[in-house]
Amino acid sequence: MLFEKENTEEKIITATFNIVQKEGVQKATTKKIAAEAGVNEVTIFRKFENKKNLIEATKDYYMSKLLSRLEETFDYDEDESIEDYLKHCFHGILDFSQEDISIIRVAMQEITGETDKKLLISHITDTIINKIEEFFKLQLEKGVIKNVNSKAISVMCFSIIFQSTILWQIYGNNADIDSDIFADDYLDIIFNGIKP
């Protein structure tokens, strides 16, 4: 649900995201957000009523943007080979913008105090796994792969893609890794296994 916003609301939401990235939700005060947005603090309360509503509107807006990007990244052509699809997904994540990575970073830092709401990181995970599983179910129907548990292969692919691309980008631990070689090695293990 993309949050419809006018210019002032856009400034406030962008400022909120910037402050939350730097300081976390607890330290993101409306005073700091107002200063970052270049608006009066009263404007924040007039537009969003309270900090909780502002945080939720910011989460909704940025999560909608990210989920749309993930859907696009993990989308597939019905005639696409498994190798091409998985490479496309792998490199699609590597091409994420700094904003995309920041949204994931914020989702990973989310405080779990609210049990009535699904965590942002769960939305990200579910979106990726469901799209990969949809692809593998199609491959099963077409007889391209043997009868395997499509959820299990999807979770495995998600784990590799998420760990090796998103987390590397967030934590900057990919300096010595050639992404093309890693992707080829990952696909070799999927198709040929680990037995000699």
LUMNUTOR-168736 format. One record per residue (C-alpha): x, y, z. Coordinates in steps of 0.25 Angstrom, whole numbers. Last residue first. Example, Ala and Ser with C-alpha at 12.3 -4.5 7.8 and 13.67 -1.06 7.14 Angstrom:
<nodes>
NODE, 55, -4, 29
NODE, 49, -18, 31
</nodes>
This chain:
<nodes>
NODE, 130, -146, -23
NODE, 117, -143, -15
NODE, 114, -128, -13
NODE, 102, -127, -22
NODE, 103, -125, -37
NODE, 91, -116, -40
NODE, 91, -108, -27
NODE, 106, -108, -25
NODE, 109, -104, -39
NODE, 99, -92, -37
NODE, 106, -87, -25
NODE, 119, -88, -32
NODE, 114, -80, -44
NODE, 108, -70, -34
NODE, 121, -69, -26
NODE, 130, -68, -39
NODE, 121, -56, -44
NODE, 121, -49, -31
NODE, 136, -49, -29
NODE, 138, -49, -14
NODE, 150, -43, -7
NODE, 142, -30, -3
NODE, 129, -36, 1
NODE, 128, -33, 15
NODE, 122, -20, 15
NODE, 112, -22, 26
NODE, 100, -18, 18
NODE, 105, -22, 4
NODE, 110, -35, 9
NODE, 96, -37, 16
NODE, 89, -34, 3
NODE, 97, -42, -6
NODE, 103, -55, 0
NODE, 93, -57, 11
NODE, 81, -53, 4
NODE, 84, -61, -9
NODE, 89, -73, -2
NODE, 78, -73, 8
NODE, 67, -70, -2
NODE, 73, -82, -11
NODE, 71, -91, 1
NODE, 58, -86, 5
NODE, 53, -88, -10
NODE, 59, -102, -10
NODE, 52, -106, 2
NODE, 38, -99, -2
NODE, 39, -106, -15
NODE, 40, -120, -9
NODE, 47, -128, -20
NODE, 41, -136, -31
NODE, 52, -136, -42
NODE, 54, -123, -49
NODE, 50, -118, -63
NODE, 37, -126, -63
NODE, 28, -114, -67
NODE, 20, -115, -54
NODE, 33, -116, -46
NODE, 39, -104, -53
NODE, 26, -96, -50
NODE, 27, -100, -35
NODE, 41, -95, -36
NODE, 37, -82, -40
NODE, 26, -80, -30
NODE, 35, -85, -19
NODE, 45, -73, -24
NODE, 34, -63, -23
NODE, 29, -68, -9
NODE, 43, -69, -4
NODE, 46, -54, -8
NODE, 33, -48, -3
NODE, 33, -56, 10
NODE, 47, -52, 14
NODE, 44, -37, 11
NODE, 30, -37, 19
NODE, 37, -45, 30
NODE, 48, -34, 31
NODE, 37, -24, 32
NODE, 32, -31, 45
NODE, 17, -35, 44
NODE, 9, -26, 54
NODE, 2, -31, 66
NODE, 14, -35, 74
NODE, 19, -20, 75
NODE, 32, -21, 83
NODE, 41, -27, 72
NODE, 50, -15, 70
NODE, 54, -13, 56
NODE, 68, -14, 53
NODE, 67, -24, 41
NODE, 56, -15, 35
NODE, 65, -3, 36
NODE, 76, -11, 29
NODE, 66, -15, 18
NODE, 62, -1, 16
NODE, 76, 3, 15
NODE, 79, -7, 5
NODE, 68, -2, -4
NODE, 73, 12, -2
NODE, 87, 8, -6
NODE, 82, 3, -19
NODE, 80, -12, -21
NODE, 89, -17, -33
NODE, 95, -28, -25
NODE, 80, -33, -22
NODE, 78, -33, -37
NODE, 91, -41, -39
NODE, 86, -52, -30
NODE, 72, -52, -36
NODE, 77, -52, -50
NODE, 87, -63, -47
NODE, 76, -71, -41
NODE, 67, -69, -53
NODE, 78, -71, -64
NODE, 82, -85, -57
NODE, 67, -89, -55
NODE, 64, -86, -70
NODE, 55, -75, -74
NODE, 43, -80, -82
NODE, 32, -76, -72
NODE, 39, -62, -71
NODE, 42, -58, -57
NODE, 40, -49, -45
NODE, 50, -49, -34
NODE, 56, -35, -36
NODE, 42, -29, -40
NODE, 35, -34, -28
NODE, 47, -30, -19
NODE, 46, -16, -25
NODE, 31, -15, -22
NODE, 34, -20, -8
NODE, 45, -10, -6
NODE, 36, 2, -10
NODE, 24, -3, -1
NODE, 33, -5, 10
NODE, 38, 9, 9
NODE, 24, 15, 9
NODE, 18, 6, 20
NODE, 30, 8, 29
NODE, 29, 23, 28
NODE, 14, 22, 30
NODE, 17, 13, 42
NODE, 28, 23, 48
NODE, 19, 35, 46
NODE, 7, 28, 53
NODE, 16, 24, 65
NODE, 21, 38, 65
NODE, 8, 45, 67
NODE, -4, 52, 60
NODE, 2, 49, 46
NODE, 0, 62, 38
NODE, -3, 72, 49
NODE, 7, 65, 58
NODE, 18, 66, 48
NODE, 14, 81, 45
NODE, 15, 84, 60
NODE, 30, 80, 59
NODE, 32, 91, 49
NODE, 38, 87, 36
NODE, 52, 86, 30
NODE, 51, 71, 29
NODE, 64, 68, 37
NODE, 59, 79, 47
NODE, 45, 73, 48
NODE, 51, 59, 49
NODE, 60, 63, 61
NODE, 49, 69, 68
NODE, 40, 57, 65
NODE, 50, 49, 72
NODE, 57, 37, 65
NODE, 65, 32, 77
NODE, 55, 20, 80
NODE, 54, 17, 65
NODE, 68, 15, 62
NODE, 79, 26, 61
NODE, 85, 27, 47
NODE, 75, 19, 39
NODE, 63, 24, 48
NODE, 68, 38, 45
NODE, 68, 37, 30
NODE, 55, 29, 30
NODE, 48, 40, 38
NODE, 54, 51, 28
NODE, 49, 44, 16
NODE, 35, 43, 23
NODE, 35, 57, 27
NODE, 40, 62, 13
NODE, 29, 54, 6
NODE, 18, 59, 16
NODE, 22, 73, 12
NODE, 22, 70, -3
NODE, 9, 62, -3
NODE, 8, 48, 0
NODE, 0, 36, -4
NODE, 6, 24, 4
NODE, 8, 12, -5
NODE, 0, 0, 0
</nodes>
